[in-house]
Amino acid sequence: MSAQQQYDEIGEAYEGFKALPLEQYVVVPSFLALVGDVRGRSVIDLACGTGFYSREFRRRGAAEVLGIDISGEMIAVARQLEESEPLGVRYEVGDVAELRPLAQRFDIALAVQLLNYAEDITTTEAMCRALHRGVQPGGELFLLNQSPDFRFDGPTPERYGFRSELTGVEVETGPQVRTTALLDPPVSFIANRPRRDVYEKCLQAAGFRELTWVPMTVSEAGERAFGAEFWAEFHANPPLEMLRCRA
């Protein structure tokens, strides 16, 4: 099943991911802190899903935000949310690997769980070139991915709301992984876990520089809500990692 088909089926349930402990207390605050001050800057959110980060950065003062996702159902939910709370975020359906020429370049590009849906190196390179074309010279790209070093035989992220399992299939970029958000009912999707060198070589080949891997941290709110011991398995085997680079 393609990424488009998977996310068309998930649809509105995707918004529920943000209430799970890993997302609420680690992923979202870590990624927002990494991107930092967006006031007066333009943002393109590629693989925007239902537009969570598109909306959040618009609320934080981004001058312009465009969200693009391959799933028509995801974009439909994003547009419904825009209608219910107008922020001025634009959305469109598009495949980043075959992205249409954009009328402008943006100051900041976001790629949250994007490159893990590339089927091979060629598609990964195409996505990276599209990301580079979307950013102003000197602009920044921020990525959020499953950690290339996550150990499937190590501590799991299940207590934080997610299950991550190998499917037994190996593709050109790395192993195929089934991730399940432990909602009611659970929601699963299949993607790949690219090797670290795949990210680095493909991004550099597209023209990005100053690549920096950034670990995620538990927020103070997460520490208060659950205590330090609760997060020990996360620290022992972080399931996610971020990456920043410059065009």
C-alpha positions in Angstrom: 0.0 0.0 0.0 1.4 3.4 -1.0 1.9 6.3 1.5 -1.0 8.1 -0.2 -3.4 5.1 0.4 -2.2 4.6 4.0 -2.8 8.2 5.0 -6.0 8.5 3.0 -7.3 5.7 5.3 -5.9 7.3 8.5 -7.4 10.7 7.8 -8.7 12.5 10.8 -7.4 10.0 13.3 -3.9 11.4 12.6 -4.7 14.4 14.7 -5.0 12.1 17.7 -1.3 11.2 17.5 -0.4 14.5 19.1 -2.2 13.5 22.4 0.1 10.5 22.9 3.0 11.1 25.4 5.8 10.8 22.9 4.3 13.4 20.7 2.9 15.7 23.3 5.9 15.8 25.6 8.9 15.0 23.3 8.3 15.3 19.6 6.3 18.5 19.3 8.2 20.6 21.9 11.6 19.4 20.5 10.7 20.2 16.9 9.2 23.6 17.7 12.3 24.5 19.6 14.6 23.3 16.8 12.9 25.4 14.2 12.7 28.4 16.6 11.5 31.9 15.8 9.6 32.0 12.5 8.1 35.5 12.9 7.9 37.3 9.6 9.4 34.3 7.7 7.8 32.1 5.0 7.4 28.4 5.7 6.7 25.4 3.4 5.6 22.2 5.2 6.2 19.2 2.9 4.4 16.0 4.0 2.3 18.3 6.2 -0.4 15.7 7.0 -3.4 17.4 8.6 -1.4 20.6 9.0 -0.4 20.5 12.7 2.9 22.2 12.2 1.6 24.4 9.4 -1.0 25.8 11.8 1.4 26.1 14.8 4.0 28.1 12.9 1.4 30.4 11.5 0.2 31.0 15.0 3.8 31.7 16.0 4.1 34.5 13.5 5.1 33.0 10.2 4.3 35.5 7.4 3.2 32.8 5.0 2.7 29.0 5.3 2.1 26.5 2.5 1.4 22.8 3.4 1.7 20.1 0.8 0.8 16.4 1.3 0.4 13.4 -1.0 -2.8 12.4 0.8 -6.0 14.1 -0.4 -7.8 13.0 2.7 -5.1 14.6 4.9 -5.4 17.8 3.0 -9.2 17.7 3.2 -8.9 17.5 7.1 -6.3 20.3 7.1 -8.6 22.5 5.0 -11.6 21.8 7.3 -9.5 22.8 10.3 -8.5 26.0 8.4 -12.2 26.7 7.8 -13.1 26.3 11.4 -10.1 28.4 12.6 -8.9 30.6 9.7 -5.2 31.3 10.0 -4.4 32.0 6.4 -2.5 28.7 5.8 -2.7 27.4 2.2 -2.8 23.6 1.5 -2.5 21.5 -1.7 -2.1 17.9 -2.7 1.2 17.0 -4.1 3.9 14.3 -4.3 7.2 15.7 -3.1 9.1 13.4 -5.4 7.3 14.9 -8.4 6.6 18.4 -6.9 5.3 21.0 -9.3 7.4 24.1 -9.9 6.7 26.6 -7.1 6.1 30.3 -7.7 8.5 31.2 -4.9 11.1 29.9 -2.6 10.6 29.9 1.2 12.8 30.9 4.1 12.1 27.6 6.0 11.2 24.1 4.8 9.8 21.4 7.1 10.0 17.6 6.3 8.4 15.6 9.1 8.5 11.9 8.4 8.9 12.5 4.6 12.1 10.8 3.4 11.2 7.5 5.0 8.5 7.1 2.4 10.9 7.1 -0.5 11.0 3.6 -2.1 14.6 3.9 -3.1 17.7 6.1 -3.4 16.5 7.7 -6.6 13.2 8.7 -5.0 15.0 10.0 -1.9 17.3 12.1 -4.1 14.2 13.5 -6.0 12.6 14.5 -2.8 15.8 16.2 -1.5 16.1 18.1 -4.8 12.5 19.3 -4.4 13.2 20.4 -0.9 16.2 22.3 -2.0 14.2 24.0 -4.8 11.6 25.1 -2.3 14.1 27.0 0.0 15.8 30.3 -0.5 19.6 30.3 -0.8 20.7 30.3 2.8 17.4 29.1 4.1 17.0 26.2 6.4 15.4 22.7 6.2 14.3 20.9 9.3 13.6 17.2 9.2 12.1 14.8 11.8 12.6 11.1 11.3 12.8 7.8 13.0 16.3 7.5 14.4 18.7 5.6 12.2 20.2 4.2 15.4 16.9 2.9 16.9 17.4 -0.7 18.1 14.4 -2.9 17.5 15.8 -5.4 20.1 16.1 -2.6 22.7 13.6 -0.7 24.9 10.4 0.1 23.0 8.4 3.3 22.8 5.2 1.5 23.7 4.7 3.2 27.1 4.9 6.5 25.2 2.1 5.6 22.8 3.8 3.9 19.8 4.9 0.4 18.7 7.7 0.1 16.2 8.3 -3.3 14.5 10.4 -4.6 11.6 8.3 -6.2 8.8 11.2 -8.4 7.6 11.4 -6.5 4.3 14.6 -4.7 3.4 14.6 -1.9 0.8 17.4 0.0 -0.8 17.4 2.7 1.9 17.1 0.5 4.9 14.6 -1.8 6.7 10.8 -1.5 6.4 9.1 -0.7 9.6 5.5 -0.9 10.8 4.6 1.9 13.3 1.4 1.7 15.4 0.0 4.6 17.2 -1.7 3.0 20.3 -4.9 4.9 20.0 -8.4 3.4 20.4 -8.5 1.8 17.9 -4.8 1.5 17.1 -3.6 3.1 13.8 -0.7 1.5 11.9 1.3 2.5 8.9 4.4 1.1 7.1 7.4 3.1 6.0 11.2 2.7 5.8 14.0 3.6 8.2 16.7 5.1 6.0 20.3 4.7 7.1 22.1 7.8 8.3 24.3 7.8 5.2 21.2 7.8 3.0 20.0 11.1 4.5 23.4 12.7 4.5 24.4 11.7 0.9 21.1 12.5 -0.7 20.7 15.9 1.1 24.3 16.9 0.2 23.8 15.8 -3.4 20.8 18.1 -3.6 22.9 21.1 -2.4 22.3 21.2 1.3 25.1 21.9 3.7 25.8 22.2 7.4 23.9 19.0 8.2 23.5 18.6 12.0 21.7 15.7 13.7 19.8 16.9 16.8 18.5 14.6 19.6 15.0 15.0 21.0 14.6 15.9 24.6 11.7 15.4 27.1 10.1 18.7 27.9 9.8 20.0 31.5 6.1 19.4 31.3 6.7 15.8 30.5 9.1 15.4 33.4 6.5 17.0 35.7 3.6 14.9 34.3 5.3 11.5 34.6 8.6 11.8 36.5 12.1 11.1 35.2 11.9 7.3 35.7 9.0 7.0 33.2 11.3 8.4 30.4 14.2 6.0 31.1 13.4 3.7 28.2 13.1 6.7 25.8 16.6 7.9 26.8 18.0 4.4 26.5 16.7 3.9 22.9 15.4 7.2 21.3 13.0 6.3 18.6 13.2 9.6 16.8 15.9 12.1 15.8 15.9 15.5 14.1 18.1 16.9 11.4 18.8 20.5 10.3 20.6 21.8 7.3 21.0 24.9 5.1 20.4 25.5 1.4 
